[in-house]
């Protein structure tokens, strides 16, 4: 049995489920292959960057090497957790542009400010749902049992919405994970996100799994300042999140 986690960006699956991923990959009696498929791993398209994308590059300290730098971080995190990475070619939303209004004109950036990240995807990007679904279909193994795990879209990030929509058009049984760190907020209620009779399943993780989760999250050095003031705060936050959801137990959900 193989577990496949769909990660909108290079860090989402590891931030959200790193301890569980490590534990599945290192189970003493029944270790299972675990893969992390990152959807928005494409190169930066030609053309000028929006001021917002330039601002993020400056914060991350990655410049125009952002994709290569973040992929290297993700590869390091996957090695720590014992997961196998796969990368799709959709650029991050901060780099994408909408279809042009007239021939020869550049399309408008999908994202021009931070608030745009948390809106539903536009009609102009709706075709991406089937494109992503096609990549997933093509990548699924022809034999063997697979558990496909997609984000619940807690927090409402536009790329997370695209990935969940793509997973749900496949018509396959799905597991879901709560998007961390957004799911650590007090306003998050699991059953709000579990429609159609789905039930929640807590998965306990061990102290070694927590330690691996913290190490995996620490590999994303460019992203640390987006959520925490330093490495120590990040590690404490992951430990507290695990405790809050049951003994070191971030949640996964299934039908």
Residue, then its C-alpha position, 0 to 999 in steps of 0.5 A: x500500500x502506497x500513501x500519496x500526499x498531494x502538496x500544493x507547494x513545496x512545504x504544505x504536506x510536510x508542515x501538515x503531516x510530517x510526523x505521520x509521513x515519517x511514521x508511515x515510512x518507518x513503521x517497524x512491522x509494516x512500513x509503507x511507501x510514502x510519496x509527496x507530489x508537489x503541484x505548484x513546482x513549475x519554473x517561473x514563466x518568462x516576463x516581469x514579476x509582479x511587485x508582490x512576487x518580488x517582495x516575497x523573493x526578497x523575504x525568502x532571500x531566494x531571488x530568481x532562484x526561488x524554485x530551485x532553492x525551494x525544491x532543494x529544501x523540499x528534497x531535503x525534507x523528504x529525505x528526513x521523513x523517508x518520503x519520495x518526492x514528485x514534482x508537477x510543472x504548474x507555477x506557483x500562483x504568485x507567478x501565474x497570469x490570467x489569459x490575456x484580454x487581447x492578442x499580444x497583451x500580457x495577462x494580468x497577474x493572478x496575485x497582486x497582493x497578499x489578500x488575493x492569496x485567500x480568494x477562490x480561483x477565478x474562472x480564467x484558472x478553472x481549466x487548471x483543475x482538469x490539468x492537475x487531475x490529468x497529471x494525478x491520473x497519469x502518475x497513479x500506479x497501475x497496480x497496488x493499493x493507493x491512498x490518495x491524500x489531499x488538502x482540506x484547504x483550511x485557510x483558503x489558499x487559492x492553490x490549495x483550492x485548485x488541488x482539492x478541486x482536482x482531486x475531487x474530480x478524479x472520482x477516487x476515494x480520498x483521505x484529507x489532511x488539515x492544512x497547517x499552520x492554518x488549522x492550528x488557529x482556534x477558529x478551525x473546526x474539523x467537522x465544518x470541513x468534513x461534508x457528506x458523512x465523512x468522519x475524522x480519524x486521529x493518528x497518533x505519532x510517536x516522539x521520534x516522529x515528532x522530532x523528524x517532523x520538526x527536522x523536516x519542517x526546519x529544512x524549509x529555511x526560506x519559509x520560516x519567517x512566513x510563519x514563525x520568528x525563529x526555528x525554536x518557535x517553529x519546533x514549539x508550535x509543532x509540538x503544541x499542535x500535536x498535543x492539542x490534537x491528541x497525543x502528538x496527533x495531527x488529524x487526517x480524514x477519510x470517507 
